[in-house]
Amino acid sequence: MIQENTHSCSDVACKLSICDSVCLMVSEEPNLPNAFVKLYYILQEMKPTNTENGVPVLHSAKEGCKPKKFTPDEVLVPNPSFKENQGMKRKIQPGSLSKYELERLENIRQNQVFLSSIKLLEAKQDLKPEKTQRGLKKQKLNKVAWTEILPPRTKSLRIQKKEAERLPLPPEPHRIYYEAERIERARKPEGPISMEPINMEEDSSLPPELLKLWTEDLIKEEKEELGLGEYRSTLKSMELSEIGGVVKVVKSRICSVAFHPCSSRLLMAAGDKLGGVGLWNLDSDMGDEGVLLFEPHVRPVACMAFSRSHPTDLLTLSYDGTLRSTDVEKAVFDEVYRIKDGLRTFDFLSHDCSTLVTGDWYGDVAIVDRRTPGTSHESLHSLDTKTVRCVHVHPVQKQYIMVAENSIVSIYDARCLKASWSEPVSQLYGHSKSISSAYFSPGTGNRVVTTCLDNNIRIYDTSELTSRAPLLTSIQQNLYTGSWLSQLKAMWDPKRDDCFVVGSMQQPRRVQVFHESGQLQHSFQDPEMTTVLSVTAFHPTRNALLGGNANGRLYVFTD
């Protein structure tokens, strides 16, 4: 019997050669189990097969590293993952796998049995949080209604082997008249519309909680204006509420938002692209988790505002050419103003909010007196512009109306407006593209902030209405939202004359507050903010900020 010397130099050299061969083989084989299977066959081939003078002769490492040619019964099968083994059972034939693979699969099976016994997968599912949508609930489609709409299919004249009748083509209608006719058929009828929430049962009255909050007497408290440092600290203290801070209020993209001026609770309104108006009472259970949805319009609600003299009055303006007032006590949407189509913006022209100024797509400005019976205007003035994108009235000198035109902002005197063309009192130059909005500062009107699609937010000095208002600051900001988002608009904080808020396209998503000097005061960020909040507004008295996105959700930040 031959005794093997385990400490011989030749044996050590052989082991080193084997290690080099294994490293080479593993580096060439990306699948680690297959690499070890090949190693097994290499070692089998390197066993002593003959002896010379009583010394065993081994195969060289180079010969052992030659690729093994597997027989059809030894072809390696890709190993299933753990999840795949849980969902299905593989049929494995004993002769198709190597001994190593069979042992490995047996170990996997034993591990699966153990994991199933301790119920690890069930515990993993229990740890996953349930994703629930707050606010409006999803409505199921009525499949029967779709089948009833489809007309019966008839055979064509060609299949029936009949000769087709040759009829003259009708004249092609003009596009403008066709669109106007389509809108006229689609929009709501004239006169008051019943205020019935569509997310509640039919013939259900408005919740008494809403009536009480809507008609609450406002308590005007004169507060000293905070310094810039204190104001910045207040902004930092405002956070998104963990419970109830994000709620779906309307079905589609939000186009306008507004805060009710009451201070006891937060009541918010939002208008969407489909003509819906949603009311959200924070920390309330009326409707769908505090949300009531109405449909007074059929096209985007471009502008809305609560009356400053009568907070029970919410006015909503839509592209369908109607301007309506919300009367909660009568539970109706009264019609204030009506044209063919194309209303775009409005503002209150008098301190008692009885007179309004509106602007439309066609470059016309109308003066509407709510005390006059009917739904027509008192006067109509055509400006030298293709469209009116925004109108805003000076907060102190109510006779001055600011109009955002194509690339110029003009300030007119309402007492001097003419039917065809009017001379502006002052103009704000410097814009190279279309202007999205232009607003006077809320307290004095000494500043104007404009938002332009040339990616600039500009602040002008309007303390003295000269023919050319001087530009104070220009802030570069990405304002290109595309066609799927509402346009970004810089809005003043009603409690201050020098700070404004605007949404942002930056990642991570945020809402930014700037000073008139261009200095960034604060950025509102939260992990819940995964979309762009295009439409923003501050509360007139409380420390609260509202933002709306393209999914119909409202985000509210409070202290």
Disulfide bonds with the S-S distance in Angstrom:
none
